[in-house]
């Protein structure tokens, strides 16, 4: 679901945004609402939640690339319950674009060493010349794609990439574990874009999936930003946003709390993993002691060897649990921490567009002309605000849906792994009980 800037030449009446400044816009006559000199003193109608005004909602809005817009975006995630339930039931057969990242390969050159990944695309979309593509891409190509998506789709939430930099001496970026973790993250990054109703049709995404050589596209330099992008980049620098609408203020507060909670869980999880690794080192030294001891105790040799084998099995189980925490649990936490930062950035861009609209509207009102001309740039700016709101709310709802599914799967997986770990330890210790029980003496 998406919305973008529509034409601004209509005669609709933009709604005033909420004001917390020293002089409210409510106190000023709205020039667009005055059809005669007697009506010139009409007050602005406040719009605390920035719902689409009827004049805008009745328009056939479209994206800059011509994609038609559905402006019937629900206002909150709670109102999306029924739709999200339908999203959960979507069958894979309804999708027409499948992307996977696999087969990492190491390349050693004179100047640098790097990893490439195979990106395989299967599709039935008409804009693709072939039904299947297979290209090799390195991390910086994924980074290029994300930057292009941010430039050309400023109103949308762009999925995050895994962190580019690693701490030297702590993480080997060419180790199998690190490369596989990154591959999974890159695969998820492309899948989220491919599943998005707007981003999946982006021309830069199409180039990324199909071009044999991306260098030619990269050399073209910075592409021209969309009209929306220009508005976001070149806003009125000195104007301060009067107030963020209630629903977007709630989103900002939620993201702050969400980031804080995830950060705390991440730190504690890392400490737990560190302690598990230290415990594992001790266990590996602990088990062989019983095996050595058994050579000195003929009557106790069998149970002592049993304890040594039991501890060895517990070591294996603990190692698997730690690996699962490191490779499956932590990456999801970090992805959503990056996701929340991306959402905050989009929210800031939305605020900038609203600030631009407020500044332009206030400037027009302060002219105090009896019959001011209809300033189309104000209407266009209003359209951008409304479309930004619709896109942001739709992406927030989509993000909440993905988050719910991802964390349900994550927590169920964590529960299963812990159950398996303790079951293996229980089985190992139960196996030595018969060796410790009294046996009848043979006559």
C-alpha positions in Angstrom: 0.0 0.0 0.0 1.4 3.3 -0.9 0.7 6.9 -1.6 2.8 9.6 -3.2 2.5 13.2 -4.2 -0.5 14.0 -6.3 -1.2 17.0 -8.5 -1.4 20.2 -6.6 -3.5 22.3 -9.0 -6.9 21.4 -7.5 -9.1 23.9 -5.7 -9.3 21.8 -2.5 -8.8 23.4 0.9 -5.7 22.2 2.7 -6.3 21.5 6.4 -4.2 23.3 8.9 -1.7 21.2 10.9 -1.8 21.3 14.7 0.0 24.3 16.2 1.9 24.8 19.5 3.7 28.0 18.5 3.1 31.4 20.1 0.6 32.3 17.4 -1.6 29.5 16.2 -2.5 29.2 12.6 -6.1 28.8 13.7 -6.1 32.6 14.4 -5.2 33.4 10.8 -7.6 33.5 7.8 -7.0 30.7 5.4 -6.6 32.3 1.9 -7.7 29.2 0.1 -11.0 29.1 1.9 -12.0 32.6 0.9 -14.2 32.7 -2.1 -15.3 36.3 -1.3 -14.1 39.2 0.8 -16.7 38.4 3.4 -15.3 34.9 3.8 -11.8 36.0 4.1 -11.8 35.8 7.9 -12.8 32.1 8.1 -10.7 30.1 10.5 -8.5 27.2 9.6 -9.9 23.8 10.5 -7.4 21.9 12.7 -6.4 18.4 11.7 -4.6 16.8 14.7 -4.4 13.3 13.1 -3.7 14.5 9.5 -6.4 12.4 7.9 -6.7 12.8 4.2 -9.0 15.7 3.5 -12.0 15.0 1.2 -10.5 17.2 -1.5 -7.4 15.1 -1.6 -9.0 11.7 -0.9 -11.2 12.2 -3.9 -8.2 12.7 -6.2 -6.7 10.0 -8.3 -3.3 10.2 -6.7 -0.3 8.4 -8.3 3.4 7.9 -7.6 6.1 9.8 -9.5 6.6 6.7 -11.6 2.9 6.5 -12.5 1.9 3.7 -10.0 -1.7 4.3 -8.9 -2.3 5.0 -5.2 -4.6 3.5 -2.7 -5.2 6.1 0.0 -7.4 3.9 2.2 -4.6 3.2 4.6 -5.9 2.4 8.1 -4.8 4.9 10.8 -3.3 2.4 13.2 -1.9 -1.1 13.6 -4.9 -2.2 15.7 -7.3 -1.3 12.9 -5.2 -3.6 10.6 -6.0 -6.7 12.5 -8.3 -8.3 9.9 -6.0 -7.3 7.0 -2.9 -8.7 8.8 -4.7 -11.9 9.4 -5.2 -12.1 5.7 -1.5 -11.3 5.2 -0.6 -14.2 7.4 -2.6 -16.5 5.1 -1.1 -15.3 1.9 0.0 -18.3 -0.2 3.3 -18.3 -1.9 1.6 -19.0 -5.2 0.2 -15.4 -5.2 3.7 -13.9 -5.3 5.3 -13.2 -8.7 8.9 -12.3 -7.6 11.3 -14.6 -5.7 14.8 -13.6 -4.7 17.5 -15.7 -2.9 21.0 -15.0 -1.8 23.4 -18.0 -1.6 26.8 -19.4 -2.6 29.2 -17.0 -1.1 32.7 -17.0 -2.7 35.9 -15.4 -1.6 37.9 -13.3 -4.2 41.5 -12.5 -3.6 42.8 -9.6 -5.7 46.0 -7.6 -5.7 44.4 -4.6 -4.0 41.7 -6.3 -1.9 40.0 -9.4 -0.7 36.2 -9.6 -0.7 33.2 -11.9 -0.8 30.5 -12.1 -3.5 27.1 -13.7 -3.2 24.9 -15.2 -5.9 21.6 -13.4 -6.2 19.0 -15.6 -8.0 15.7 -14.1 -9.2 12.7 -15.9 -10.5 9.7 -13.9 -11.7 6.7 -13.8 -14.0 6.5 -10.0 -14.1 6.2 -8.4 -17.5 8.9 -5.8 -16.9 11.5 -8.6 -16.7 12.9 -9.8 -20.0 13.7 -13.3 -18.6 12.0 -15.5 -16.1 15.2 -16.1 -14.2 18.4 -14.3 -13.5 21.6 -15.1 -11.6 24.1 -12.4 -10.7 27.0 -12.1 -8.3 27.0 -9.2 -6.0 29.3 -8.0 -3.2 28.2 -6.1 0.0 28.9 -2.7 -1.5 26.4 -3.5 -4.3 23.7 -4.1 -1.7 24.7 -0.9 0.0 24.4 1.0 -3.3 20.9 -0.5 -3.8 19.8 0.6 -0.3 21.1 4.2 -0.9 19.2 4.4 -4.2 16.0 3.2 -2.6 16.3 5.8 0.1 16.8 8.5 -2.6 14.0 7.5 -4.8 11.5 6.3 -2.2 12.0 8.8 0.7 8.4 8.2 2.1 9.0 4.4 2.6 10.8 2.4 5.2 13.8 0.8 3.6 14.8 -2.5 5.2 18.2 -2.4 7.0 21.4 -4.0 5.9 23.7 -5.9 8.3 26.4 -3.7 9.8 29.2 -3.0 7.3 32.1 -2.7 9.7 33.4 -5.4 12.0 35.9 -5.1 14.9 39.3 -6.3 13.7 40.8 -9.0 15.9 37.4 -9.8 17.3 35.4 -10.9 14.2 37.0 -12.5 11.2 34.9 -11.2 8.3 36.1 -14.1 6.1 35.2 -16.8 8.5 32.5 -19.3 7.5 30.3 -18.3 10.5 30.5 -14.5 9.7 29.9 -15.0 6.0 26.9 -17.2 6.6 25.4 -14.8 9.1 25.8 -12.0 6.6 24.4 -14.1 3.8 21.3 -14.7 5.8 20.9 -11.0 6.5 21.4 -10.0 2.8 18.9 -12.7 1.8 16.3 -11.3 4.2 17.1 -7.7 3.0 16.2 -8.6 -0.6 13.2 -10.7 0.3 11.7 -7.8 2.3 12.1 -5.5 -0.7 10.7 -8.2 -3.1 7.6 -8.5 -0.9 7.0 -4.8 -0.7 4.2 -3.5 -3.0 6.1 -0.4 -4.0 9.8 -1.0 -3.5 9.7 -4.2 -5.5 8.8 -2.2 -8.6 11.6 0.3 -8.1 13.9 0.7 -11.2 17.1 0.5 -9.1 15.9 -2.8 -7.7 15.3 -4.1 -11.2 18.8 -3.0 -12.2 20.3 -4.7 -9.2 18.6 -8.0 -10.0 19.2 -8.0 -13.8 22.3 -6.0 -14.7 25.4 -8.0 -15.5 27.6 -5.1 -14.5 26.6 -2.5 -12.0 29.6 -0.3 -12.5 28.0 1.4 -15.5 25.1 2.4 -13.4 27.2 3.5 -10.4 29.3 5.7 -12.7 26.3 7.7 -13.7 26.6 9.5 -10.4 23.9 10.6 -8.1 20.6 10.3 -9.9 18.1 13.2 -9.7 16.0 13.0 -6.6 12.3 12.6 -6.9 10.2 15.7 -6.3 9.4 14.3 -2.9 13.1 13.8 -2.2 13.9 17.3 -3.1 11.2 18.5 -0.8 12.6 16.4 2.0 16.2 17.6 1.4 15.5 21.3 0.8 13.1 22.2 3.5 12.8 25.5 5.2 15.8 25.4 7.4 14.9 28.0 10.0 11.3 26.8 10.6 10.6 24.6 13.5 7.8 22.0 13.5 4.9 23.2 15.6 3.8 19.8 16.8 3.9 16.2 15.5 0.4 14.7 15.1 -0.6 12.5 17.9 -0.4 9.2 16.0 3.1 9.9 14.7 4.2 11.1 18.2 3.0 7.7 19.5 5.0 5.9 16.8 8.1 7.9 17.8 7.6 7.1 21.5 7.0 3.4 20.7 10.2 3.2 18.6 12.3 4.8 21.4 10.9 2.3 23.9 11.3 -0.6 21.5 14.9 0.2 20.8 15.7 0.5 24.5 14.2 -2.9 25.3 15.9 -4.6 22.4 19.2 -3.0 23.4 18.9 -4.3 26.9 18.0 -7.8 25.7 20.9 -7.8 23.3 23.4 -6.9 26.0 22.1 -9.5 28.4 22.0 -12.2 25.7 25.6 -11.4 24.8 26.6 -11.8 28.5 24.8 -15.1 28.7 26.5 -16.4 25.6 29.9 -15.2 27.0 29.2 -17.1 30.3 28.1 -20.2 28.4 31.4 -20.1 26.4 33.4 -19.8 29.6 31.4 -22.6 31.2 32.0 -24.7 28.1 35.8 -24.3 28.4 35.6 -25.5 32.0 33.4 -28.5 31.1 35.9 -29.5 28.5 38.6 -29.6 31.1 36.4 -31.1 33.7 35.3 -34.3 31.8 38.8 -35.8 31.0 39.7 -35.6 34.7 37.2 -38.4 35.4 38.6 -40.5 32.5 42.1 -40.2 33.9 40.9 -41.0 37.4 39.2 -44.2 36.1 42.6 -45.6 35.2 43.6 -45.6 38.9 40.3 -47.0 40.2 39.6 -50.4 38.9 36.3 -50.9 40.7 35.1 -47.4 39.8 36.5 -47.3 36.3 33.1 -47.9 34.6 31.1 -45.2 36.4 33.9 -42.7 36.1 34.2 -43.3 32.4 30.4 -42.9 32.3 30.6 -39.5 34.0 33.3 -38.4 31.6 31.2 -39.4 28.6 28.2 -37.7 30.1 30.0 -34.4 30.6 31.3 -34.7 27.0 27.7 -35.0 25.7 26.7 -32.0 27.8 29.5 -30.0 26.2 28.2 -30.9 22.8 24.7 -29.8 23.7 25.9 -26.5 25.2 28.0 -25.7 22.2 25.0 -26.2 19.9 22.8 -23.9 22.2 25.5 -21.2 22.1 25.8 -21.4 18.4 22.0 -21.1 17.9 22.0 -18.0 20.2 24.8 -16.4 18.3 23.7 -17.3 14.7 19.9 -17.1 15.0 18.8 -15.1 18.1 21.2 -12.1 18.1 21.0 -11.3 14.4 17.2 -10.9 14.6 17.6 -8.5 17.6 20.2 -6.4 15.7 18.2 -6.4 12.5 15.2 -4.9 14.4 17.3 -2.4 16.2 18.5 -1.2 12.8 14.9 -1.3 11.6 13.7 1.0 14.3 16.5 3.5 13.5 15.4 3.4 9.8 11.8 4.0 10.9 12.9 7.0 13.0 14.7 8.5 10.0 11.6 8.2 7.9 9.6 9.8 10.7 12.1 12.7 10.7 11.7 13.2 7.0 7.9 13.3 7.5 8.3 16.0 10.1 10.5 18.0 7.7 7.8 17.9 5.0 5.2 19.0 7.5 7.4 21.8 8.7 7.8 23.0 5.1 4.0 22.9 4.6 3.4 24.9 7.8 6.1 27.5 6.8 4.6 28.0 3.3 1.0 28.1 4.6 1.9 30.6 7.3 3.8 32.8 4.8 0.8 32.9 2.5 -1.6 33.7 5.3 0.6 36.6 6.6 0.3 38.3 3.3 -3.2 39.4 4.3 -4.4 40.0 0.8 -8.2 40.4 0.2 -8.2 38.0 -2.7 -4.9 36.1 -2.7 -4.2 33.8 -5.7 -4.4 30.1 -5.0 -0.8 29.1 -4.2 -0.4 25.8 -5.9 2.9 25.1 -4.2 1.1 25.0 -0.9 -1.4 22.5 -2.2 1.4 20.4 -3.6 3.2 20.5 -0.3 0.0 19.5 1.5 -0.3 16.6 -0.9 3.2 15.5 0.0 2.4 15.6 3.7 -0.7 13.5 3.2 1.0 11.0 1.0 4.0 10.8 3.3 1.5 10.0 6.1 -0.2 7.3 4.1 3.0 5.7 3.1 4.5 5.8 6.6 1.4 4.4 8.2 1.2 1.6 5.6 4.9 0.7 6.1 4.5 0.8 9.9 1.7 -1.6 9.7 3.6 -3.9 7.4 6.6 -3.7 9.8 4.5 -4.5 12.8 3.2 -7.5 10.9 6.7 -8.8 10.0 7.9 -8.1 13.5 5.1 -10.1 15.1 5.8 -13.1 12.8 9.6 -12.9 13.2 9.6 -12.7 17.0 7.0 -15.4 17.3 9.2 -17.7 15.2 12.3 -16.5 17.1 10.9 -17.1 20.6 9.5 -20.5 19.6 12.8 -21.5 18.2 14.6 -20.3 21.4 12.2 -22.4 23.5 12.7 -25.5 21.4 16.5 -25.1 21.5 16.5 -24.8 25.3 14.2 -27.8 25.6 16.5 -29.8 23.4 19.5 -28.8 25.4 18.1 -29.8 28.7 16.7 -33.0 27.3 20.1 -34.0 26.0 21.7 -33.2 29.4 19.0 -35.1 31.2 19.5 -38.1 28.9 23.2 -38.0 29.4 23.0 -37.9 33.2 20.3 -40.6 33.3 22.6 -42.9 31.3 25.1 -43.2 34.1 22.6 -44.0 36.9 22.6 -47.7 36.1 26.4 -47.7 36.4 26.2 -46.2 39.9 23.6 -48.5 41.2 24.6 -51.5 43.4 25.0 -54.7 41.5 24.4 -58.1 43.1 27.7 -59.8 43.9 28.6 -62.9 41.9 29.3 -66.1 43.9 
